[in-house]
Amino acid sequence: MAGLRSGSGATRAPQRGHRAALTLPTLLLLLLLTCCVRCSSAANPSNIILILADDQDVLLGGLTPMKKTRTLIGEAGVTFLNAFTVTPLCCPSRSSILTGRYPHNHEVRNNSLSGNCSSPQWQKGPETTAFPVYLGKQKYQTFFAGKYLNQYGKKDGDLSHVPPGWDQWHALVGNSQYYNYTLSVNGKEEKHGDSYEEDYFTDLITNRSLHFLDDRSPQHPFFLMLSPPAPHSPWTAAPQYQKEFGDVKAPRDGSFDKPGKDKHWLLRQPVNPMPDSSLAFLDSAYRKRYDLFQAPVLNIDLAPTILDISGVNLSSVNVDGQSFLSQMAPSLRNGTVRPVFLVEYTGEGHPTTDPACPKLGPGLSQCFPDCVCEDAFNNTYACVRTLNKDHDLQYCEFADSESFVEVYNLVSDPHQLENVWKKMDPTFLQAMNQQLIKLQSCQGDSCRDIQ
């Protein structure tokens, strides 16, 4: 079980001094292997189940209410303590999981069609070499059910399109919904209403996955991917859980409701302290979300790990990530630990101003509550993260009007309250800048070899 430190959805409950670029709140990924490794070269290929939750945040207690999940999977498996995503937004992050590549290589920049989310360019390019394609060549029976990419089936997305490599396809059209949604079932439209028994999305895709397991051929291995929207907004819990956590409040950790001094513009603009309406919104959202090793591991490592388990020769696959099978079974696989990795994000927004937020200009993408900006054109950045025995640092450069730079020592300052950029040795800053330049243009082996 790996907790990846990044939000995967389009919206997030904001915390002052706690930005997605740097703290990277956790997207939960549960990788359940019926046999954790291919026990020998003569063994049958392993069956694989990947459960991808949306906006699950371990750092904010996202696993606390999931007692069955922790007992049945987490406590029986492997937990990666330093697992990250390489971008903190839904569609680019999901595209990195599918391709094993950084966003600058699969070119999905944000959640819009213009940002290449499930666009014709994506479908004709990176999607054709996503890991399910290789699993199909290994004679895997493949099944997908749930949220795929935010723009899938919308406008030019075309719900009749079934990505290559999938035998069974039950994909949500568009972004997260629990009722009143449309599915693409093997390329055909299927509409759903608001009946819990017939339509509640989490239960529906679970039941369909069980039918797949009952009907599959025992002669070949299977790969099953379940991608429920939970706990992404609109946070619609099943009826039996809606009052389960009525007294729960959002955590007030070290960075909560702190003023944005020496921070990027995004964190300097909110009112401090938070108004009561913002606190009430956060607590409500947090309750609704509840209702539903030391080496770094990245979401771009999932594709090569799954292919490694399936028996694919990774030298034949174009991925930026690396298999973490060696960390789960060091006696069977040799592996190296990456010294640095990249986090990158391209801001998105609207071309015109929003009357509700006149101070923020046309870059505003989302604003709630009390006009707190979630994202904007002027919030594009790239970061180098060093995580080893000598350093736990993050160096970020923003492509904005200020050319803003942030550096955090995550050993002494885990909540990223003090930007120590001005205190750092210029020689060190230059070295970090050069690493960042290399990472931003890396591809394949070069992404894993940067020192």
C-alpha positions as CSV (number, residue, x, y, z in Angstrom):
1,M,0.0,0.0,0.0
2,A,1.5,3.3,-1.0
3,G,0.4,6.7,0.0
4,L,1.3,9.2,-2.7
5,R,1.7,12.8,-1.5
6,S,-0.4,14.7,-4.0
7,G,-4.0,15.8,-4.5
8,S,-5.4,14.2,-7.6
9,G,-8.6,16.1,-8.1
10,A,-9.5,19.5,-9.5
11,T,-10.6,20.9,-6.2
12,R,-9.1,20.9,-2.7
13,A,-10.0,22.3,0.7
14,P,-7.4,25.1,1.1
15,Q,-5.1,25.4,4.1
16,R,-3.1,28.6,4.6
17,G,0.6,28.0,4.3
18,H,0.0,24.5,3.0
19,R,0.3,24.5,-0.8
20,A,-0.1,21.5,-3.1
21,A,3.2,22.3,-4.9
22,L,5.3,21.8,-1.8
23,T,3.6,19.8,0.9
24,L,1.9,17.5,-1.7
25,P,-1.1,16.1,0.2
26,T,-1.6,12.5,-0.3
27,L,-3.4,10.6,-3.0
28,L,-4.0,7.0,-1.8
29,L,-3.0,4.2,-4.1
30,L,-3.6,0.7,-3.1
31,L,-1.6,-1.9,-5.1
32,L,-2.9,-5.3,-4.2
33,L,-1.0,-8.2,-5.7
34,T,-2.4,-11.7,-5.5
35,C,1.3,-12.8,-5.5
36,C,3.4,-9.8,-4.5
37,V,6.2,-10.8,-6.9
38,R,6.7,-13.3,-9.7
39,C,8.2,-15.9,-7.4
40,S,10.4,-17.4,-10.1
41,S,10.9,-17.2,-13.8
42,A,8.8,-20.4,-14.2
43,A,5.9,-19.2,-12.1
44,N,2.6,-18.2,-13.6
45,P,2.3,-14.4,-14.1
46,S,0.7,-12.6,-11.1
47,N,-2.8,-11.3,-11.0
48,I,-2.8,-7.5,-10.2
49,I,-5.5,-5.3,-8.7
50,L,-4.9,-1.5,-8.6
51,I,-7.3,0.7,-6.6
52,L,-6.9,4.4,-7.3
53,A,-8.7,6.7,-4.9
54,D,-9.3,10.3,-5.7
55,D,-7.9,13.1,-3.4
56,Q,-7.3,10.6,-0.6
57,D,-4.9,12.3,1.8
58,V,-3.0,10.2,4.3
59,L,-1.4,13.3,5.9
60,L,-4.9,14.6,6.8
61,G,-6.1,11.3,8.1
62,G,-7.7,9.9,5.0
63,L,-7.1,6.3,6.1
64,T,-8.4,6.8,9.6
65,P,-12.0,5.8,8.8
66,M,-11.0,3.0,6.4
67,K,-10.7,0.2,9.0
68,K,-11.5,-2.6,6.6
69,T,-9.0,-1.4,4.0
70,R,-6.3,-1.1,6.5
71,T,-6.9,-4.5,8.0
72,L,-7.4,-6.4,4.7
73,I,-4.8,-4.7,2.6
74,G,-2.6,-2.2,4.4
75,E,-1.6,-4.3,7.4
76,A,-1.0,-7.3,5.1
77,G,1.1,-5.5,2.5
78,V,4.0,-3.1,2.1
79,T,3.7,0.5,3.0
80,F,5.9,3.1,1.3
81,L,6.6,6.0,3.7
82,N,8.0,8.3,1.1
83,A,5.7,8.0,-1.9
84,F,4.9,11.1,-4.0
85,T,3.2,12.2,-7.2
86,V,5.1,14.2,-9.7
87,T,2.3,16.7,-10.2
88,P,-0.5,17.7,-7.8
89,L,-3.4,17.8,-10.2
90,C,-5.8,15.1,-11.3
91,C,-5.5,14.6,-15.1
92,P,-1.7,15.0,-15.3
93,S,-1.2,12.7,-12.3
94,R,-3.5,10.0,-13.7
95,S,-1.7,10.3,-17.1
96,S,1.6,9.8,-15.3
97,I,0.3,6.7,-13.6
98,L,-0.9,5.2,-17.0
99,T,2.3,6.1,-18.9
100,G,5.0,6.1,-16.3
101,R,6.2,9.5,-17.6
102,Y,6.6,13.0,-16.2
103,P,4.0,15.5,-17.5
104,H,6.6,17.3,-19.7
105,N,6.8,14.0,-21.6
106,H,3.2,12.9,-21.8
107,E,2.2,16.6,-22.3
108,V,-1.0,16.5,-20.2
109,R,-0.7,19.8,-18.4
110,N,-4.0,20.3,-16.5
111,N,-7.6,19.2,-16.4
112,S,-8.8,20.9,-19.5
113,L,-9.0,19.7,-23.1
114,S,-6.7,22.5,-24.1
115,G,-4.3,21.2,-21.4
116,N,-4.4,17.8,-23.3
117,C,-6.6,16.0,-20.8
118,S,-8.1,13.1,-22.8
119,S,-7.7,15.1,-26.0
120,P,-7.3,13.6,-29.5
121,Q,-3.6,14.4,-29.1
122,W,-3.5,12.3,-25.9
123,Q,-5.5,9.5,-27.5
124,K,-3.3,9.3,-30.6
125,G,-0.1,9.6,-28.7
126,P,0.7,8.7,-25.0
127,E,-2.4,6.6,-24.5
128,T,-1.3,4.2,-27.2
129,T,1.8,3.2,-25.1
130,A,0.1,3.2,-21.7
131,F,0.8,0.1,-19.5
132,P,-2.5,-1.7,-20.3
133,V,-1.4,-2.0,-23.9
134,Y,1.7,-4.0,-22.8
135,L,-0.4,-6.1,-20.4
136,G,-2.7,-7.1,-23.3
137,K,0.4,-8.3,-25.2
138,Q,1.2,-10.5,-22.2
139,K,-2.3,-12.1,-22.5
140,Y,-3.7,-10.4,-19.4
141,Q,-7.4,-10.1,-19.1
142,T,-7.9,-6.4,-18.3
143,F,-10.8,-4.6,-16.6
144,F,-11.3,-0.9,-15.8
145,A,-14.2,0.7,-13.9
146,G,-14.4,4.2,-12.5
147,K,-13.1,7.7,-13.2
148,Y,-10.5,7.7,-16.0
149,L,-9.5,11.3,-17.0
150,N,-11.5,14.4,-16.2
151,Q,-12.4,15.2,-19.8
152,Y,-13.0,11.7,-21.0
153,G,-16.2,11.5,-23.1
154,K,-16.9,15.2,-23.0
155,K,-16.9,17.4,-26.2
156,D,-14.1,16.1,-28.3
157,G,-13.4,13.4,-25.7
158,D,-16.0,11.0,-27.4
159,L,-17.3,8.4,-25.0
160,S,-17.3,5.8,-27.8
161,H,-13.5,5.8,-27.5
162,V,-12.2,2.9,-25.5
163,P,-8.4,3.2,-24.8
164,P,-6.3,0.4,-26.2
165,G,-5.4,-2.5,-23.9
166,W,-8.7,-2.8,-22.0
167,D,-11.0,-5.8,-22.5
168,Q,-13.7,-4.5,-20.2
169,W,-14.4,-0.8,-19.9
170,H,-16.8,1.0,-17.6
171,A,-15.6,4.6,-17.5
172,L,-17.2,7.7,-16.0
173,V,-17.8,10.5,-18.5
174,G,-16.2,13.6,-17.1
175,N,-15.2,14.4,-13.5
176,S,-16.3,12.9,-10.1
177,Q,-20.0,12.1,-9.6
178,Y,-21.8,9.6,-7.4
179,Y,-25.3,9.9,-8.9
180,N,-26.8,11.2,-12.2
181,Y,-23.8,10.4,-14.3
182,T,-23.0,8.8,-17.7
183,L,-20.9,5.8,-18.2
184,S,-19.1,4.5,-21.3
185,V,-19.6,0.8,-21.2
186,N,-17.3,-0.7,-23.8
187,G,-17.9,2.5,-25.8
188,K,-21.7,2.7,-25.5
189,E,-23.5,5.3,-23.5
190,E,-25.2,4.2,-20.2
191,K,-27.0,6.8,-18.2
192,H,-27.7,6.6,-14.4
193,G,-30.0,8.4,-12.0
194,D,-30.2,8.9,-8.3
195,S,-31.3,5.5,-6.9
196,Y,-28.8,4.3,-4.3
197,E,-29.5,0.6,-5.0
198,E,-29.0,0.9,-8.7
199,D,-26.8,3.9,-9.3
200,Y,-24.5,4.7,-6.4
201,F,-21.2,4.8,-8.3
202,T,-18.8,3.3,-5.8
203,D,-21.0,0.2,-5.3
204,L,-21.8,-0.1,-9.0
205,I,-18.2,-0.4,-10.1
206,T,-17.4,-2.7,-7.2
207,N,-20.2,-5.1,-8.2
208,R,-19.1,-5.0,-11.8
209,S,-15.5,-5.9,-10.9
210,L,-16.8,-8.9,-8.9
211,H,-18.7,-10.0,-12.0
212,F,-15.6,-9.7,-14.0
213,L,-13.7,-11.9,-11.5
214,D,-16.5,-14.5,-11.6
215,D,-16.6,-14.6,-15.4
216,R,-12.9,-14.4,-16.3
217,S,-10.9,-17.3,-17.8
218,P,-8.6,-19.1,-15.3
219,Q,-6.2,-19.8,-18.2
220,H,-4.8,-16.3,-18.2
221,P,-3.8,-13.7,-15.6
222,F,-5.9,-10.6,-15.0
223,F,-5.3,-6.9,-14.3
224,L,-8.2,-5.1,-12.6
225,M,-8.2,-1.4,-12.0
226,L,-10.9,0.3,-9.8
227,S,-11.0,4.1,-9.8
228,P,-13.8,5.4,-7.5
229,P,-14.2,9.2,-7.3
230,A,-14.2,9.0,-3.5
231,P,-13.3,11.0,-1.5
232,H,-13.4,13.8,-4.1
233,S,-16.1,16.4,-4.0
234,P,-19.1,16.4,-4.1
235,W,-18.4,14.0,-1.2
236,T,-21.7,12.1,-1.5
237,A,-21.5,9.3,1.0
238,A,-23.6,6.1,0.9
239,P,-26.7,6.6,3.1
240,Q,-25.5,4.3,5.9
241,Y,-22.4,6.4,6.4
242,Q,-23.7,9.9,6.1
243,K,-23.9,10.5,9.9
244,E,-21.0,8.3,10.9
245,F,-18.5,11.2,11.6
246,G,-20.7,14.1,12.6
247,D,-18.3,15.5,15.2
248,V,-15.1,15.2,13.2
249,K,-13.2,18.5,12.3
250,A,-10.4,19.2,9.9
251,P,-6.9,18.9,11.5
252,R,-5.2,22.1,12.7
253,D,-1.6,21.2,12.1
254,G,1.5,23.4,12.1
255,S,0.8,25.2,8.8
256,F,-3.0,25.6,9.3
257,D,-4.2,29.2,9.1
258,K,-0.7,30.8,9.0
259,P,-0.1,34.1,7.3
260,G,1.6,34.0,3.9
261,K,4.7,36.0,4.7
262,D,7.6,35.2,2.3
263,K,5.3,32.9,0.4
264,H,4.3,32.8,-3.3
265,W,1.5,35.3,-4.2
266,L,-1.1,32.6,-4.0
267,L,-0.7,32.3,-0.2
268,R,-0.1,36.1,0.4
269,Q,-3.6,37.1,-0.8
270,P,-6.0,35.4,1.7
271,V,-7.3,37.1,4.8
272,N,-5.6,36.0,8.0
273,P,-6.9,34.6,10.3
274,M,-9.4,32.6,8.4
275,P,-13.0,33.8,8.7
276,D,-15.5,31.5,10.5
277,S,-17.2,30.7,7.2
278,S,-13.9,29.3,5.8
279,L,-13.3,27.2,8.9
280,A,-16.9,25.8,8.8
281,F,-16.4,24.9,5.1
282,L,-13.2,23.1,5.8
283,D,-14.7,21.1,8.7
284,S,-17.8,20.2,6.6
285,A,-15.7,19.1,3.6
286,Y,-13.4,17.1,5.9
287,R,-16.3,15.2,7.5
288,K,-17.7,14.4,4.1
289,R,-14.4,13.0,3.0
290,Y,-14.3,10.8,6.1
291,D,-17.7,9.4,5.1
292,L,-16.5,7.9,1.9
293,F,10.1,2.2,3.3
294,Q,12.5,5.3,3.3
295,A,13.4,5.3,-0.5
296,P,11.2,7.6,-2.6
297,V,8.5,6.0,-4.8
298,L,6.6,8.1,-7.4
299,N,3.4,7.6,-9.2
300,I,5.3,7.3,-12.5
301,D,6.8,4.1,-10.9
302,L,3.5,2.3,-10.9
303,A,3.4,1.5,-14.6
304,P,7.0,0.1,-14.8
305,T,6.3,-1.9,-11.5
306,I,3.1,-3.4,-12.9
307,L,4.9,-4.3,-16.2
308,D,7.8,-5.7,-14.3
309,I,5.4,-8.0,-12.3
310,S,3.8,-9.0,-15.6
311,G,7.1,-10.1,-17.1
312,V,7.6,-7.2,-19.6
313,N,11.2,-6.4,-20.4
314,L,11.4,-2.8,-19.1
315,S,14.2,-1.9,-21.4
316,S,11.7,-2.1,-24.3
317,V,9.3,0.4,-22.6
318,N,9.6,4.2,-22.8
319,V,9.0,5.3,-19.1
320,D,10.6,7.9,-16.9
321,G,9.8,6.0,-13.7
322,Q,11.4,2.8,-12.3
323,S,10.1,-0.4,-10.9
324,F,9.9,-0.6,-7.1
325,L,9.6,-4.4,-7.2
326,S,13.2,-4.5,-5.9
327,Q,12.1,-2.7,-2.7
328,M,9.3,-5.2,-2.1
329,A,11.4,-8.3,-2.9
330,P,15.1,-7.4,-2.8
331,S,16.1,-11.0,-3.1
332,L,14.6,-11.2,-6.5
333,R,15.4,-7.8,-8.0
334,N,18.3,-5.5,-7.8
335,G,17.4,-1.8,-7.8
336,T,18.8,1.7,-7.3
337,V,17.4,4.6,-5.3
338,R,16.9,7.8,-7.1
339,P,18.6,10.8,-5.4
340,V,16.3,13.5,-6.8
341,F,13.0,13.8,-8.6
342,L,10.8,16.4,-10.2
343,V,7.5,17.9,-9.3
344,E,5.9,20.1,-12.0
345,Y,2.7,21.9,-12.5
346,T,1.2,24.1,-15.1
347,G,-1.4,26.6,-13.9
348,E,-4.8,26.9,-15.6
349,G,-7.6,29.4,-15.4
350,H,-10.2,31.4,-17.3
351,P,-9.3,34.0,-20.0
352,T,-11.7,36.6,-18.5
353,T,-12.0,38.1,-15.0
354,D,-14.3,36.7,-12.4
355,P,-16.6,39.4,-10.8
356,A,-16.6,37.4,-7.6
357,C,-12.8,37.9,-7.3
358,P,-11.9,41.2,-8.8
359,K,-8.5,41.3,-7.1
360,L,-7.2,38.1,-8.6
361,G,-7.6,39.0,-12.3
362,P,-8.3,36.6,-15.2
363,G,-6.2,33.8,-14.0
364,L,-8.7,32.7,-11.5
365,S,-9.8,29.0,-11.9
366,Q,-11.7,28.3,-8.7
367,C,-12.7,30.3,-5.7
368,F,-14.3,28.9,-2.5
369,P,-15.1,29.8,0.1
370,D,-14.6,33.5,0.9
371,C,-12.8,34.0,-2.4
372,V,-9.7,31.8,-1.7
373,C,-8.0,31.1,-5.1
374,E,-7.3,27.4,-5.8
375,D,-5.4,27.7,-9.0
376,A,-4.4,30.3,-11.6
377,F,-2.2,30.8,-14.7
378,N,0.3,32.6,-12.5
379,N,0.9,29.5,-10.5
380,T,3.1,27.5,-12.8
381,Y,6.2,25.9,-11.1
382,A,8.8,23.2,-11.1
383,C,10.5,21.7,-8.1
384,V,13.5,19.5,-7.3
385,R,13.0,17.2,-4.3
386,T,16.1,15.6,-2.7
387,L,15.3,12.9,-0.3
388,N,18.3,10.9,0.9
389,K,20.4,10.3,4.1
390,D,22.0,13.8,3.8
391,H,19.1,16.0,2.6
392,D,15.4,16.4,2.7
393,L,15.0,19.6,0.7
394,Q,12.6,21.1,-1.8
395,Y,13.7,23.7,-4.3
396,C,11.0,25.4,-6.4
397,E,11.0,28.0,-9.2
398,F,7.8,29.7,-10.3
399,A,7.2,30.9,-13.9
400,D,5.4,34.0,-12.7
401,S,5.8,37.8,-12.7
402,E,8.1,37.6,-9.7
403,S,10.3,34.6,-10.8
404,F,9.6,33.5,-7.2
405,V,11.9,30.9,-5.6
406,E,11.2,28.7,-2.6
407,V,13.5,26.4,-0.6
408,Y,12.4,24.4,2.4
409,N,14.3,22.2,4.8
410,L,11.8,19.5,5.4
411,V,13.7,18.0,8.3
412,S,13.5,21.1,10.5
413,D,10.5,22.6,8.8
414,P,8.1,19.8,7.8
415,H,5.1,22.1,7.5
416,Q,7.1,24.5,5.1
417,L,6.6,27.6,7.2
418,E,10.0,29.3,6.5
419,N,11.3,29.9,3.0
420,V,15.1,29.7,3.5
421,W,16.0,30.7,-0.1
422,K,17.8,33.9,1.0
423,K,19.8,32.0,3.6
424,M,21.2,29.4,1.2
425,D,24.7,29.3,-0.2
426,P,24.5,30.7,-3.8
427,T,26.6,27.8,-5.0
428,F,24.0,25.3,-3.6
429,L,21.2,27.3,-5.3
430,Q,23.0,27.2,-8.6
431,A,23.4,23.4,-8.3
432,M,19.7,23.0,-7.6
433,N,18.8,25.2,-10.5
434,Q,21.0,23.0,-12.8
435,Q,19.4,19.9,-11.5
436,L,16.0,21.4,-12.2
437,I,16.9,22.3,-15.7
438,K,18.0,18.8,-16.4
439,L,14.9,17.2,-14.9
440,Q,12.6,19.5,-16.8
441,S,14.0,18.1,-20.1
442,C,14.7,14.6,-19.0
443,Q,13.3,11.5,-20.8
444,G,13.5,7.8,-20.0
445,D,16.9,6.8,-18.5
446,S,18.1,10.4,-18.1
447,C,15.2,11.0,-15.5
448,R,16.6,8.3,-13.3
449,D,20.4,9.1,-13.7
450,I,20.4,12.7,-12.6
451,Q,22.7,13.2,-9.5
